[in-house]
Every structure is written in C-alpha cells, then in structure tokens.
Amino acid sequence: MSDCCSVNEESGTAPAVMDCPVNGRRSKRVGMLTVTSLVRKLPLGMAKTQYYLCDAPDCDVVYFAFDAEAPRFRREDLVVRVGAKETADPIPMCYCFGFTRQNIWDEIGGTGKSTVAERIVEEVDADRCACEVKNPSGKCCLGDVTRAARDRLAQK
Ligand SMILES: [Zn+2]
C-alpha cells in the first residue's frame, strides 16, 4: 500500500471520551478511517488527531477532534444519514446492508418478530460487513439493531 493513503492515528494522548464542544454530549472515539470514509469532501492537510462522534439528535456536529483547531464535520458533510441523529425516516440502522428502522418495524408489524439481527450476524460471520467504513460510529450496528427491535416489541 502506498504511503499517501495510510492513516496513522495519534490517539496516544487523547482521552477515550470527550464532550462535544457544541452541546456537551459525551462522545466516544472514532477511527480516522471511518471519518475519512464518510466525510464527503475532506479538507486538504487534515491534522492527524483523534476524532470523536457526537450522536446527540439535537446537535449538528457529527465528528469533532481532540485538536480544537481541526475541522468539525456536520451532518451535511457526511455521505450517509446518521441514524442516531435523525428523527424522520429513513433512519439508517445498519449501514452495510441498508436496513432502516422502518424495515425492522415493518417486519415486526407483519410477523411479530425481527430477524434483521440474525440476518446481519450471518453476513458478519461470513466476513461480508464493512462497519468501519460505512457506519458513522465505525462499529458494528448489531447493538443498535437489537435495541430498536426490542424497543418496538416492548411497545406492542
Ligand atoms: Zn454535539
């Protein structure tokens, strides 16, 4: 791999959690590969710094950096809708296979259960997911999918 495309995170001194500078939400670290994959247009000369994901629905900031001088990225800067921040459909839940909250709700409405998590597990087990470069959190969506199904079932 050529050097120009390798990303080295300098996360050594950055804390695991930082407060969003806009709304104070406790935000977890997100890898530089996730940020560079999901931000539509990267600024030139981006600093090597630790980024964090603010998942508060009432805050426009998605990614902010440990280095306060580094650019912040807002909802409109990303190539995907950030499900955690959206209140109107479509609310993406699984970014690799395109499941939305509505897909989960529709299945529960039709059959009384949700098989989305199982279907995702099959794909993950077969190494066919790409959460690090598709999900704004950089993490697997299974927790969110499972929670959405459980909350919906609890409402019934
Ligand atoms: Zn925020």
Residues whose N, C-alpha, C, O or C-beta is under 5 A from the ligand:
A	BS01	ZN	C20 V22 N23 R25 C54 A56 C59 V61
